[in-house]
Amino acid sequence: MAMPHSIEDEAIATEAVDAGTLIAENAALRDRLLRALADAENTRRRAERFAEDARKYGITEFARELLIVIDNLHRTIEAAKGQGSPTTEPTSLIEGVEATSRIMMQTLERFGVRRIAALGERFDPNIHEAIMEVDEPSQPPGIVIRVEEDGYTINERLLRPARVLVSKRGTTSSAHNEETAPTFADYSAKHRG
């Protein structure tokens, strides 16, 4: 590391009696100082952005793993409700599982995890993953008609896409409507490799 003031610097300064040389040297040093300050400011901003991203998205992998648990809780509730006549014990069990599911979702929501509302929405490849197209005459093409697995975002960033079934064909009048948005099939054909 160089000393802030050395004998060589004094010798150069003594020889440089020309005012123009001193002004040019001063301008060069000022330029180096301004560049160093700008670099330090950029480094500080990057560090702040990194810290903010770590705060917002640091639990992403953990949240993904918890989504599997939430999915299983929902499947348990659906399976229990799908059985015949409930007795007192299964009803209490269902209520307990529902309460556990609610508490987990509330906890995840405090950390920015939100469920994507997909049912009845237009297919969006940015947040939906179409697993099948289904002929559905009552719906226009490209509408989500069933959600197989809920999708989630974490602080407006996609955590997991919603796995959905999409309508393929609508009624005759909507099939000929040229203003309809592109369907899953249109998107798939356009983006095939």
Secondary structure as UniProt FT lines:
FT   HELIX           7..15
FT   HELIX           19..57
FT   TURN            58..59
FT   HELIX           60..82
FT   HELIX           88..110
FT   TURN            111..112
FT   STRAND          113..116
FT   TURN            119..120
FT   TURN            125..127
FT   STRAND          128..134
FT   TURN            137..138
FT   TURN            141..142
FT   STRAND          143..149
FT   STRAND          151..154
FT   TURN            155..156
FT   STRAND          157..160
FT   STRAND          162..167
FT   HELIX           172..175
FT   TURN            178..179
FT   HELIX           184..190
//
